[in-house]
Amino acid sequence: MVSMNDPGVTTLFLTVGLPGAGKTTGARQPAKEHKALRLTPDDTSGTSGTSGTSGTFKR
């Protein structure tokens, strides 16, 4: 059996949902716990709930 803690295993957490549903809020803690790279346009200054092509890379 493969564990998520195995350094040879890559895991993708994908969060989808309607605007304002809490996706970013819900993704922050697991990203912190797993030292994950979080890709989100929500934290880009100047975009408030709008979809766009620019994003930020959070480590």
Biopython code that builds the backbone (N, CA, C, O; Angstrom):
import numpy as np
from Bio.PDB.StructureBuilder import StructureBuilder

atoms = [
    (1, "MET", "N", (0.835, -1.174, 0.000)),
    (1, "MET", "CA", (0.000, 0.000, 0.000)),
    (1, "MET", "C", (0.885, 1.244, 0.000)),
    (1, "MET", "O", (1.904, 1.278, 0.690)),
    (2, "VAL", "N", (0.511, 2.252, -0.758)),
    (2, "VAL", "CA", (1.265, 3.492, -0.871)),
    (2, "VAL", "C", (0.681, 4.529, 0.088)),
    (2, "VAL", "O", (-0.536, 4.691, 0.178)),
    (3, "SER", "N", (1.556, 5.219, 0.794)),
    (3, "SER", "CA", (1.136, 6.252, 1.737)),
    (3, "SER", "C", (1.396, 7.634, 1.155)),
    (3, "SER", "O", (2.344, 7.816, 0.391)),
    (4, "MET", "N", (0.553, 8.621, 1.512)),
    (4, "MET", "CA", (0.772, 10.000, 1.064)),
    (4, "MET", "C", (2.057, 10.561, 1.643)),
    (4, "MET", "O", (2.594, 11.536, 1.116)),
    (5, "ASN", "N", (2.561, 9.967, 2.714)),
    (5, "ASN", "CA", (3.789, 10.446, 3.342)),
    (5, "ASN", "C", (5.029, 9.894, 2.661)),
    (5, "ASN", "O", (6.142, 10.298, 2.998)),
    (6, "ASP", "N", (4.867, 8.983, 1.715)),
    (6, "ASP", "CA", (5.982, 8.417, 0.965)),
    (6, "ASP", "C", (6.560, 9.508, 0.063)),
    (6, "ASP", "O", (5.827, 10.065, -0.754)),
    (7, "PRO", "N", (7.857, 9.831, 0.185)),
    (7, "PRO", "CA", (8.429, 10.921, -0.604)),
    (7, "PRO", "C", (8.410, 10.662, -2.108)),
    (7, "PRO", "O", (8.588, 11.597, -2.889)),
    (8, "GLY", "N", (8.201, 9.431, -2.527)),
    (8, "GLY", "CA", (8.162, 9.113, -3.951)),
    (8, "GLY", "C", (6.780, 9.244, -4.564)),
    (8, "GLY", "O", (6.603, 8.985, -5.755)),
    (9, "VAL", "N", (5.803, 9.641, -3.769)),
    (9, "VAL", "CA", (4.429, 9.736, -4.248)),
    (9, "VAL", "C", (4.045, 11.203, -4.429)),
    (9, "VAL", "O", (4.269, 12.032, -3.547)),
    (10, "THR", "N", (3.471, 11.501, -5.575)),
    (10, "THR", "CA", (2.974, 12.848, -5.848)),
    (10, "THR", "C", (1.466, 12.844, -5.677)),
    (10, "THR", "O", (0.781, 11.962, -6.194)),
    (11, "THR", "N", (0.949, 13.822, -4.954)),
    (11, "THR", "CA", (-0.485, 13.917, -4.702)),
    (11, "THR", "C", (-1.000, 15.244, -5.230)),
    (11, "THR", "O", (-0.369, 16.283, -5.038)),
    (12, "LEU", "N", (-2.136, 15.205, -5.888)),
    (12, "LEU", "CA", (-2.783, 16.412, -6.386)),
    (12, "LEU", "C", (-4.077, 16.614, -5.617)),
    (12, "LEU", "O", (-4.950, 15.747, -5.616)),
    (13, "PHE", "N", (-4.197, 17.757, -4.966)),
    (13, "PHE", "CA", (-5.448, 18.141, -4.319)),
    (13, "PHE", "C", (-6.102, 19.144, -5.252)),
    (13, "PHE", "O", (-5.527, 20.196, -5.527)),
    (14, "LEU", "N", (-7.270, 18.842, -5.732)),
    (14, "LEU", "CA", (-7.982, 19.718, -6.653)),
    (14, "LEU", "C", (-9.263, 20.177, -5.990)),
    (14, "LEU", "O", (-10.073, 19.361, -5.552)),
    (15, "THR", "N", (-9.444, 21.481, -5.919)),
    (15, "THR", "CA", (-10.630, 22.043, -5.288)),
    (15, "THR", "C", (-11.428, 22.796, -6.337)),
    (15, "THR", "O", (-10.901, 23.681, -7.010)),
    (16, "VAL", "N", (-12.694, 22.444, -6.475)),
    (16, "VAL", "CA", (-13.560, 23.110, -7.449)),
    (16, "VAL", "C", (-14.868, 23.513, -6.769)),
    (16, "VAL", "O", (-15.277, 22.903, -5.781)),
    (17, "GLY", "N", (-15.507, 24.527, -7.299)),
    (17, "GLY", "CA", (-16.783, 24.955, -6.746)),
    (17, "GLY", "C", (-17.175, 26.328, -7.250)),
    (17, "GLY", "O", (-16.433, 26.976, -7.989)),
    (18, "LEU", "N", (-18.325, 26.746, -6.848)),
    (18, "LEU", "CA", (-18.850, 28.040, -7.260)),
    (18, "LEU", "C", (-18.085, 29.180, -6.591)),
    (18, "LEU", "O", (-17.478, 28.983, -5.538)),
    (19, "PRO", "N", (-18.110, 30.373, -7.193)),
    (19, "PRO", "CA", (-17.467, 31.524, -6.568)),
    (19, "PRO", "C", (-18.061, 31.793, -5.182)),
    (19, "PRO", "O", (-19.277, 31.751, -4.992)),
    (20, "GLY", "N", (-17.195, 32.063, -4.242)),
    (20, "GLY", "CA", (-17.644, 32.370, -2.887)),
    (20, "GLY", "C", (-17.981, 31.162, -2.041)),
    (20, "GLY", "O", (-18.503, 31.313, -0.937)),
    (21, "ALA", "N", (-17.695, 29.959, -2.534)),
    (21, "ALA", "CA", (-18.055, 28.738, -1.807)),
    (21, "ALA", "C", (-17.065, 28.378, -0.706)),
    (21, "ALA", "O", (-17.346, 27.498, 0.107)),
    (22, "GLY", "N", (-15.905, 29.045, -0.664)),
    (22, "GLY", "CA", (-14.924, 28.761, 0.384)),
    (22, "GLY", "C", (-13.774, 27.875, -0.060)),
    (22, "GLY", "O", (-13.103, 27.273, 0.778)),
    (23, "LYS", "N", (-13.534, 27.784, -1.354)),
    (23, "LYS", "CA", (-12.462, 26.931, -1.870)),
    (23, "LYS", "C", (-11.090, 27.356, -1.364)),
    (23, "LYS", "O", (-10.312, 26.522, -0.900)),
    (24, "THR", "N", (-10.792, 28.644, -1.453)),
    (24, "THR", "CA", (-9.489, 29.140, -1.019)),
    (24, "THR", "C", (-9.323, 28.973, 0.483)),
    (24, "THR", "O", (-8.278, 28.519, 0.949)),
    (25, "THR", "N", (-10.335, 29.333, 1.230)),
    (25, "THR", "CA", (-10.286, 29.193, 2.683)),
    (25, "THR", "C", (-10.068, 27.732, 3.074)),
    (25, "THR", "O", (-9.250, 27.429, 3.943)),
    (26, "GLY", "N", (-10.796, 26.845, 2.436)),
    (26, "GLY", "CA", (-10.669, 25.417, 2.738)),
    (26, "GLY", "C", (-9.353, 24.804, 2.285)),
    (26, "GLY", "O", (-8.933, 23.779, 2.822)),
    (27, "ALA", "N", (-8.707, 25.405, 1.321)),
    (27, "ALA", "CA", (-7.459, 24.849, 0.782)),
    (27, "ALA", "C", (-6.226, 25.299, 1.559)),
    (27, "ALA", "O", (-5.174, 24.669, 1.455)),
    (28, "ARG", "N", (-6.333, 26.363, 2.325)),
    (28, "ARG", "CA", (-5.155, 26.905, 3.017)),
    (28, "ARG", "C", (-4.558, 25.937, 4.032)),
    (28, "ARG", "O", (-3.343, 25.738, 4.040)),
    (29, "GLN", "N", (-5.372, 25.332, 4.885)),
    (29, "GLN", "CA", (-4.851, 24.452, 5.930)),
    (29, "GLN", "C", (-4.208, 23.179, 5.368)),
    (29, "GLN", "O", (-3.087, 22.857, 5.762)),
    (30, "PRO", "N", (-4.866, 22.442, 4.465)),
    (30, "PRO", "CA", (-4.199, 21.265, 3.907)),
    (30, "PRO", "C", (-2.904, 21.623, 3.160)),
    (30, "PRO", "O", (-1.938, 20.861, 3.194)),
    (31, "ALA", "N", (-2.887, 22.775, 2.491)),
    (31, "ALA", "CA", (-1.671, 23.198, 1.796)),
    (31, "ALA", "C", (-0.539, 23.424, 2.791)),
    (31, "ALA", "O", (0.611, 23.066, 2.532)),
    (32, "LYS", "N", (-0.875, 24.019, 3.923)),
    (32, "LYS", "CA", (0.125, 24.257, 4.960)),
    (32, "LYS", "C", (0.604, 22.936, 5.567)),
    (32, "LYS", "O", (1.804, 22.739, 5.758)),
    (33, "GLU", "N", (-0.323, 22.040, 5.868)),
    (33, "GLU", "CA", (0.016, 20.749, 6.487)),
    (33, "GLU", "C", (0.901, 19.886, 5.600)),
    (33, "GLU", "O", (1.782, 19.183, 6.093)),
    (34, "HIS", "N", (0.670, 19.937, 4.302)),
    (34, "HIS", "CA", (1.403, 19.084, 3.363)),
    (34, "HIS", "C", (2.535, 19.821, 2.662)),
    (34, "HIS", "O", (3.166, 19.279, 1.755)),
    (35, "LYS", "N", (2.797, 21.076, 3.087)),
    (35, "LYS", "CA", (3.836, 21.901, 2.465)),
    (35, "LYS", "C", (3.649, 21.904, 0.950)),
    (35, "LYS", "O", (4.589, 21.690, 0.184)),
    (36, "ALA", "N", (2.424, 22.151, 0.554)),
    (36, "ALA", "CA", (2.047, 22.054, -0.855)),
    (36, "ALA", "C", (2.234, 23.379, -1.581)),
    (36, "ALA", "O", (2.216, 24.451, -0.977)),
    (37, "LEU", "N", (2.409, 23.275, -2.859)),
    (37, "LEU", "CA", (2.417, 24.437, -3.736)),
    (37, "LEU", "C", (0.965, 24.726, -4.078)),
    (37, "LEU", "O", (0.284, 23.883, -4.662)),
    (38, "ARG", "N", (0.489, 25.909, -3.720)),
    (38, "ARG", "CA", (-0.905, 26.276, -3.945)),
    (38, "ARG", "C", (-0.974, 27.285, -5.073)),
    (38, "ARG", "O", (-0.371, 28.355, -4.987)),
    (39, "LEU", "N", (-1.693, 26.960, -6.118)),
    (39, "LEU", "CA", (-1.849, 27.846, -7.270)),
    (39, "LEU", "C", (-3.244, 28.435, -7.234)),
    (39, "LEU", "O", (-4.232, 27.706, -7.322)),
    (40, "THR", "N", (-3.331, 29.753, -7.106)),
    (40, "THR", "CA", (-4.630, 30.389, -6.995)),
    (40, "THR", "C", (-4.598, 31.811, -7.530)),
    (40, "THR", "O", (-3.655, 32.552, -7.250)),
    (41, "PRO", "N", (-5.606, 32.205, -8.291)),
    (41, "PRO", "CA", (-5.692, 33.607, -8.706)),
    (41, "PRO", "C", (-6.330, 34.476, -7.618)),
    (41, "PRO", "O", (-6.302, 35.702, -7.727)),
    (42, "ASP", "N", (-6.901, 33.874, -6.578)),
    (42, "ASP", "CA", (-7.606, 34.626, -5.537)),
    (42, "ASP", "C", (-6.707, 35.569, -4.760)),
    (42, "ASP", "O", (-7.166, 36.621, -4.313)),
    (43, "ASP", "N", (-5.438, 35.223, -4.585)),
    (43, "ASP", "CA", (-4.532, 36.034, -3.781)),
    (43, "ASP", "C", (-3.797, 37.083, -4.603)),
    (43, "ASP", "O", (-2.969, 37.816, -4.061)),
    (44, "THR", "N", (-4.078, 37.169, -5.883)),
    (44, "THR", "CA", (-3.444, 38.163, -6.736)),
    (44, "THR", "C", (-4.079, 39.511, -6.455)),
    (44, "THR", "O", (-5.302, 39.647, -6.501)),
    (45, "SER", "N", (-3.263, 40.496, -6.167)),
    (45, "SER", "CA", (-3.828, 41.812, -5.870)),
    (45, "SER", "C", (-4.541, 42.355, -7.102)),
    (45, "SER", "O", (-4.062, 42.225, -8.229)),
    (46, "GLY", "N", (-5.675, 42.955, -6.863)),
    (46, "GLY", "CA", (-6.432, 43.537, -7.955)),
    (46, "GLY", "C", (-7.523, 42.635, -8.490)),
    (46, "GLY", "O", (-8.361, 43.090, -9.269)),
    (47, "THR", "N", (-7.541, 41.369, -8.099)),
    (47, "THR", "CA", (-8.620, 40.488, -8.542)),
    (47, "THR", "C", (-9.432, 40.110, -7.320)),
    (47, "THR", "O", (-8.922, 39.490, -6.387)),
    (48, "SER", "N", (-10.667, 40.478, -7.332)),
    (48, "SER", "CA", (-11.533, 40.196, -6.204)),
    (48, "SER", "C", (-12.717, 39.366, -6.677)),
    (48, "SER", "O", (-13.758, 39.900, -7.061)),
    (49, "GLY", "N", (-12.538, 38.049, -6.642)),
    (49, "GLY", "CA", (-13.617, 37.169, -7.042)),
    (49, "GLY", "C", (-13.823, 37.060, -8.542)),
    (49, "GLY", "O", (-14.832, 36.518, -8.992)),
    (50, "THR", "N", (-12.889, 37.565, -9.311)),
    (50, "THR", "CA", (-13.024, 37.459, -10.759)),
    (50, "THR", "C", (-12.075, 36.403, -11.280)),
    (50, "THR", "O", (-10.998, 36.193, -10.724)),
    (51, "SER", "N", (-12.471, 35.751, -12.332)),
    (51, "SER", "CA", (-11.575, 34.767, -12.919)),
    (51, "SER", "C", (-10.647, 35.474, -13.887)),
    (51, "SER", "O", (-11.047, 36.406, -14.585)),
    (52, "GLY", "N", (-9.434, 35.032, -13.921)),
    (52, "GLY", "CA", (-8.454, 35.650, -14.804)),
    (52, "GLY", "C", (-7.378, 34.659, -15.153)),
    (52, "GLY", "O", (-7.410, 33.512, -14.707)),
    (53, "THR", "N", (-6.431, 35.091, -15.945)),
    (53, "THR", "CA", (-5.375, 34.195, -16.356)),
    (53, "THR", "C", (-4.152, 34.290, -15.463)),
    (53, "THR", "O", (-3.284, 33.419, -15.512)),
    (54, "SER", "N", (-4.068, 35.338, -14.642)),
    (54, "SER", "CA", (-2.902, 35.465, -13.776)),
    (54, "SER", "C", (-3.163, 34.740, -12.466)),
    (54, "SER", "O", (-4.298, 34.668, -11.996)),
    (55, "GLY", "N", (-2.098, 34.207, -11.886)),
    (55, "GLY", "CA", (-2.227, 33.506, -10.626)),
    (55, "GLY", "C", (-0.981, 33.721, -9.795)),
    (55, "GLY", "O", (-0.021, 34.345, -10.248)),
    (56, "THR", "N", (-0.995, 33.205, -8.583)),
    (56, "THR", "CA", (0.168, 33.310, -7.734)),
    (56, "THR", "C", (0.617, 31.918, -7.365)),
    (56, "THR", "O", (-0.173, 30.974, -7.349)),
    (57, "PHE", "N", (1.891, 31.802, -7.070)),
    (57, "PHE", "CA", (2.451, 30.540, -6.645)),
    (57, "PHE", "C", (2.738, 30.673, -5.162)),
    (57, "PHE", "O", (3.560, 31.493, -4.752)),
    (58, "LYS", "N", (2.067, 29.874, -4.366)),
    (58, "LYS", "CA", (2.243, 29.932, -2.917)),
    (58, "LYS", "C", (2.972, 28.693, -2.467)),
    (58, "LYS", "O", (2.600, 27.579, -2.837)),
    (59, "ARG", "N", (3.998, 28.872, -1.678)),
    (59, "ARG", "CA", (4.775, 27.746, -1.165)),
    (59, "ARG", "C", (4.614, 27.693, 0.325)),
    (59, "ARG", "O", (5.184, 26.817, 0.976)),
]
sb = StructureBuilder()
sb.init_structure("model")
sb.init_model(0)
sb.init_chain("A")
sb.init_seg("    ")
for serial, (resi, resn, name, xyz) in enumerate(atoms, 1):
    if name == "N":
        sb.init_residue(resn, " ", resi, " ")
    sb.init_atom(name, np.array(xyz, "f"), 0.0, 1.0, " ", f" {name:<3s}", serial, name[0])
structure = sb.get_structure()
